[in-house]
């Protein structure tokens, strides 16, 4: 997780090039309009998320260029991760998963269209997170040790990390405000703002890193370390990072006004349904707590392994490398699966509230199959093209460090499929206002992830330990999907349209295997001819990507995968316009 992505981990950290509306508030078609409406809404949101993630890549690549992939980079990465973790642990999980159904219900049942309920929620979140942000700033030294004993035991690294953390922690408040405003708009069928405003955050941080590079140069030329970075440099990075979240949150206000919503603080919290929502959110908070416990294990072990590997001359094998590889890996989830389910969730919630289990089943099946058309080939693509992708984006940290990140991306690779499936399946439980079942499911996932990561740390050489941790992430979600699927099937009377879903995924995997093999061969040939530098990496990624797409589409058309046909038809219709 990072400050540009405020969704929970099971939803990373999940963020239309819609036509502009009056007032600048883009709107998406209602999600209730059937499959075509869902695809259009999802495509619109996916465009905004794609721009956000692409600018996020630019940002992360510049951070690696400025700070390197060693202790200084780990210190900053920890600082931008910690506020997100605290936010998600306290309020974020409930906001992202519980309050959309509640806001939809308030819009339907309340005479004011749910405006008073939304203002009460916004006020309550502001009070809670404002208090929490202040308390966290004072507790920064304890929080740094909780995240990484290895950094905390190094006096210079500890001092720099605490400085970064104290600048970044107030962003907890602005994350919450941004998400509540976004959920209010989502409940009103306006999905654009929440997808596009993170771009502003990335632009501000990119400008900040550009100033840092202009003053100090790249990590290779400046030789900055945790011992030599000047206070002014740390201050520049910290203030710029916080300012990005401030701009992102404030940019939501014009969208709310254009939607007819007026922000008015409301402190009359009792007796208006917030207690019920808080009770539902209790299990979601425990859900996130279990998930983040696994993240804490990985942050501790990866910083330890990365420091040990760096002492042996192997850079790019620690926490910042793991986070950057995961950032790339998580992009399809945020662009595709999250966008599909954000458009689908209001309709799913209405079907669950009406007791229509058949409609819930159909929506979940549609969400799984629509997202799989892109998720499955991309997962295989990471396996085939992970190394040129990372050497292109993070080559400024050195080819060896970037290649190490590429191995991590390959290890994450196929885990994207169960990760995406789990996200979709859990939305059904949230639609039924059942937050207890996802909690127990996540306890198992987090336990498997933590245990497997610990085994990798203990059994693998330090250079490869974090690569093993990346593979452990996907393994944990394979187990989680099996458990969640059985529980949801029981909830819906034993019918989850399983044959249809499995057939689609099997065919997509069948089309992806030859595509990945051909793409990997093409990328290897290009890299062998042009080298692993920037030019060679770009050429290998472009060539391999074209081969991957072409072979996959041809194979999928031969297999007559109906979801693929529908998506290609939509694309052709858009281009035809």
N, C-alpha and C positions, 0 to 999 in steps of 0.2 A: 504494500500500500504506500501511497505518497500523497502529498498535499494537493495534487491535481485530481485525485480520485477519492471520493468520499463515500463510496458505497462499501458495504461490508465485504470481507474477503470472499465470502461465498457468493458475492454479487459484485470483486474487485472491482477492485477494484476496480464497477463497474463503474455516462457523462453525456437537420432536417433542413438538407438545404431547402427549407421551406420557402415558399414565396412570402415576401414581406407583407405583413398586414398593417393596417393603420395603427400607428403607435409603436410599430416595431415589434409586435408580439406575434411570432409565428404560431400557426395552429396546425395540428395534425387532424386528419379525418377521424371521426369517432371509431373506436375499436370494435364497436358492435356491428359494423357493417359487413361481416362475413370475411371470408378468406382474402378477397381482393383488398378490402379496406385495411385488413391487418397487414398485408404485405406493403401497402402504400405507407401506412403509419410507421411501420418498422423501417422502411427504406428512408423515410424522411429523418427519423431519429438517428439512424445509422450514419447518415451523412454528417450530422453535427458531431457525433461521437468520433467518427473517423478523423475529422479535422482536429478535434481535441487530442486524440491519441497521437496523431502525426506531429503536432506541435509539442506534445509530451516527449516524443522520441528526440526531437531536436533539443529540447531542454535537457533530457538525461544525457545525451551525447556531449553536450556542452559542459555539463557538470563533470563528467568523466575527463574531458579535455582539460578543464580548469584545475581539478583536485586530484586526478589520478584514480587508480583502483586499489589504493592501499589504505592505511589507517586514516588519513585525512578524509578521503572519500567515504570510508565507512562511517566516520563521525558525522558528516553532513547527512548521509543517507539515514542514519539512525535518528537524527534530529527531525527530519521531515516525515519519518515514519511514525514516531512516537505520538504526536498529536492526533493523527488519524486513529491509532489504536485506542487511545483514551476516549476519543469521541465515540467510536464504534462500541466500545465496551460499556459506555454509560447510557447514551441516548440513541446513537446512530442506528443500531439494529432494529429497535422498535420503530423509528421513523420510517425506515426504508421498507419494512415488511408488514407492519401492523396498521399504520395510520392511513394508508391509501384506502383499504376497505372502509375504515371509519369515516374518512372524509367523503367517500362516495355515498355512504349511508346518510351522513348529515346533509349532503346536498339534496338527497331524495326526500328526506323526512322533515327537515327543518324549514320553517317558513321563510327564512332569509337566505335559503340556498346554501346553508352551512358556513356562512361568513363569520358569524360569532364564534362557532366552534373552532374554526381555523385560526382566528385571532387569539383565542384562549390558548390554543396549542402553541402558537408562535411565541406568545408572551412567556408561557411556562418554560419552554425550551431555552429562551434567551436568559431567563433568571438562573436556571440550573447550570447551563454551560458557562455563563459569565462567572459564576461562583467557582465552578470547577477549573476554569482557566487560571484564575488568580491563585487558587490553591496549588495547582500543578507547577506553576512557576517557582513557588517556594520549595516544592518537593523535587526539583530538577535533579539534584545529585543522587537521590535515592532512585529515581526513575532511570537514570543512566546506568546505574549498577544493575538494576533489574533487567535491563535490555542487554547489557554486555559487561560481564565481569572483566574480560580481557582489556577492554578500553578503559574501564574505571580504574584498573590497577596500574595503568600507565598515567603518571601525573600530567604530562603534557596533553595526551589524548583526552583525558578526563576533563581538563580545563576547557579545551576547545569544544568538546561535545556539549558540556553544560552551557557554554555560551550560545552555541547554535540552538540548543533545545529551548533556552529561555526566550530567545527571539521568536521561535516557531510556535510555542505552546498557546499563545493567545488566539492562534488561528482556529482552535477548537470551537470557540464561540461563533466564528464566521462560517465554519463548515455547517454547524447546526442550522443557522439562519438560512443559509443557501438551500439546504435540503428541505426544510419545511416549506419554504416558498416554492421550490420545485414540485413538491408533492401536492401543494394546493393547486398549482397550474395543471399538473398531470390529472388530478381528479376532475378538472374542468375540460379535459380533452386537449390541452395545450402542452405539447411535449417539447417544443423547440428550445425554450430558455434553459432548461436544465441540461440540454445537450450542447448548447453553444457557449454558455458563459464560462465553462472551464477553459475555453480557448484564451479568454482574457487573462486568466491566472497564468497560463503557460507563457503568454506574450510578455507579461510583466517579469516573470522569472528569467525568461530568455534575455530580456533587456538588462536585467541585473547581472547575469553571468557574462554578458557581452562587456559590460563595464568592468567587471572583475578581470576578464581576459585582457582588456585594453590596458588596465593598470599594471597587472602582474604577469601577464603572459600565460602560456599553457603550463601544465604540470611538468612537461619535459624540460622547459626552458627556465621556469621560475625556481624549481627545486623546493617548492613550498612543502612543508611537512607540518605535523601537529605541533612541532617545537618551534617552527619559524614563521608560521602565518601571523601577520601583524593583526592587532585588535581592529584596525580600520577595515581590513579585509573580511574578518569574521562578521563585523557589524554590517558591512555592505550586503553580504549574503543573507544574513538573518533578517534585516529590515526588508529587503526585496522579496524574500520568500513570504513574509507575513503580508506585505502589501498586495501580493498576488491574490491571496484569499479574500482580502478586504474588497478589492475591486470586483472579484467574482460574485460576492454576496450582494454588494450594492447594485450591480448590474441587473439583478432580478426585479428591482422595484418598478421600472417602467413596464415590464411585461405584466406584472400584477395589475397595475393601473389600467393597462389596455384591456385586460380581461374583466374589468369592472370590479376588482377587489381593492378595498381600501384597508391599509394597515392601521389598526387601532388597538393599543394595548388593552388587554382584558385580564383582570385579576380575580374575576368571579369564577374560580375553577371548580368549586364544589357543585355537585348535582347536575352536571352537564355532560356526563358520559366520559370524561377524561379518566375517571377512576377505573372504568371498565377497560379502556384502552391500555392504561398502565398495567392492569392485571394481566392482560394478554401479552404486553411487552415484557413482563417479567421473564417469561420463558425464552423470549428472543434475546434478552440481555444475557441470560445464562448460555444460550446458544453461542453468542458471540464470545463470551468469556471462555468457553471451551475451545472455540476456534483459535482465539488469540493466545491461549496457553500453548498451543502447538507452534504459533508464530514466535513466541518467546523462546521456546526451545531451539528453533532454527536460528534465530538471531544470535543467541548465545553461542551455539556450536559453530555457526558459519563464520562469525568474527574470530573465534578461536582458531578454527582450521585455516582461515585465510591468513591470519597473522603468522602462523607456523609455516604455511607454504611460502609466504613472502620471504621469510628468513632463509628459505632454501632456494630462492631465486625464481619462484613461480608466482607471478602476479595475476590479478584478475580471478582469484579463486575464493574470494570471501563474500561478505554480506552484500556489498554494493554490486558485485557481479551477479549474485543470486537475484537481487531485486531488479536489476536491469534486464536480465533474461526473462524473469517473470513478467515484467512490464510488457515486453514484446509478446510473450505467450498469451497474456491476458487480453490483448487487444481484440482478437476476434470475439471473445466472450462479451466484451463491453459493447462492441459495435453491433453484433448480430443477435446473440441470445438475449442480452439485457434489453435491446431495442424491441425484439419480438415480444418479450414478456411484459415490458412496460406498456405497450399498446394493448396487450391481451388481458392484463390484470384487472382493469375495471370490469370488463365483460365476464371474466372468470369469477370475480367477486359477486357479481349480480346473479350468475347461475348458481353459485354455492348458496347464496342467501335465499334463493327461490327453491332450494332443495332439488335442483335438476342435475342429478349425478351424471346423466347421459351427456348433457351439454358440457359439464366439467371435463369428462373423459375426452370428448371430442376436441375441446380447447387445448388440453394438455398434449394430446396426440398431434394436433396441428402445430403447436409450439415446438415440440420435439422434432418433427419432420421438416418444418420450414427452416429451423436453425441448422439442422444437420447438413443440409445441402451445401453450406459453406464451411461449417465447423469441421466436418470429417476430412475433406481434402486439405484444409489448412493445417490440421493436426499432422497429417502425413507430410505436408510441405515443410513444417518445422524440422521434421526428422531428416529430410533431404537437403534443406537449404539453411539450416541453423548457423553453420559456420560462416558462409559468405554474408549472411544477413548481419551477424554481429561484427564481423570485421569491417563491414561498410559503415555501420552506425557508430561503433565504439573503437574504430581503428586508431583514433587519436591517443588512446591509452597505451598503444603498442600492439603489434600484431599478435604476440603471444597471449597477452591479457584478453584481447578481443576473441581470440580463438577459444580460450577457456570459457568465456561467456557463451560462445557458440555450442560447446559441448553441453553446457547447462540447458540451453534452449532445446537442444535435441533430446535431452533427458526429460524435460518437461513435456515435449511434443505430444505424444499420443494420449497423455493424461488429460488433454483438453476435451476429449470426447466425454468421458465420465463426469468431468467437472461441469460441462455444459448441461448434460442430462440431469445431474443432481439439482442444478439451479432451477431448471424447469419444473421438475417433480415437486420440489419443496414449495413452489408458488401455489400449488393446489392446497397444501395444508394451510398456508397463510390465508387463502381465499375462504377456507372454512373457519378462520380465526382459531386454528389449532397451532399454537406456537410450541406446545410441549413436545410433540413428535419430532419436529426438526431439531430441537435441543438434544434429545437423546441420540438422534442420528449423528449429529455433529460431534458429540462426545466420542463416539466410536471412531469417526474420521480423524479427529484431532489426536486421539490416542494412538491410532495406527501410524499417522504421520510422524508424531513425536518419537515413537518407539523405533520405527524404521530409520529415521534421521539419526537417532542416537547410535544405532547399529552401524550406519555408514560412517559416522564420526570415529567409532571405535575400531572398525575393521578395515576401512579403506585408507590408503595413503592420504595425507593432508591435501595433496594436490587434487585428488578425486573425491574427497569426502562430500563436498558441497554439490558436486554433480550427482552423487548418489542421493542426496537430500532432495534434489529436484525430481528425480525419478520416484522417490518415496511419496511425493505429493500426489502424483497420478494414481499410484497404487492405493493410497488411502481412499480416494474417491471412487475407485472401482468397487471397493467393499461398501462404501457408503451408498452408492447407487443401488446395489442389490438389496440392501436393507430398506431403503426408502421406497423402492418399487413395490416390494412385497407389502409394506404397510399401506401404501396408497391403494393398491389393488384390493386389499381387504376392505378399506374404507369405501370403495366404490362398488362393492359387491362382486369382486373377482374379475372385472373386465376393464382392462386399461388399453384396449386396442393393441395389445402386445404384438400380435402377428404382423400387423400392418407396420408398426414402428420398427420391429426387428428386421423385417424384410427391407425397409428403406435403408436402415443403417448398414445392413450386410451388403446391399448392392452398392451403396456409396463407398464402402471400404473396398469392395471389389474393383471399383473404378479408380480408387485412389492409389492402390498398390502399384500398378504399372506406371501410373503418372509420377509417383514419387521416385521409383527406380529410374525412369527416364530423366527426370529433373536432376536427380543426384548425379547421374552420369554426365549430363550436360554441364552442370556446375563444376564438377571435378575436371572435366576436359578444359573448360575455359580458364579455371584457376591455374591449372598446370601450364597452360600456354602463356597467360598474362601475369601470373604471380598472385600473391595474397594481399597486395596493396589496395588502395582505394579504387583504382581503375579496374583491377582484376575482380575485386569483390562486387562492384556495381555491375560489371558485365556478367559475372557468374550468376548473380541474383536475378538480373533481368532475363538472361537466357534460360536459366533453370525455371524461373517463374512462368515464362511463356510456354515452355515445354510442359510443365505441370498442368497449367490451365487447359492447353489444347488437348493433351492426352486424356485428361479427366473428362472434359466435356464430350469428346468423341465416345469414350467408353460409356459414360452415363446415358448418352442418347441411344447407344446400341442396346443398353439394358432397359430403356424406356422407363426411367425413373420419373414418375409423374410430377414430384415436387420440383425437380430440376427443370422439367418442361414448363411448369408454371412460372418459375422465376425467370427463365430465359424469355418467355412471352412478355412478362412485365417489362424487362429491360428493353426488348425490341419496341414495345409500345411507347416507352419513354423516349427512346432515340428517335422514333418515327415522328414524335411531336416536335 
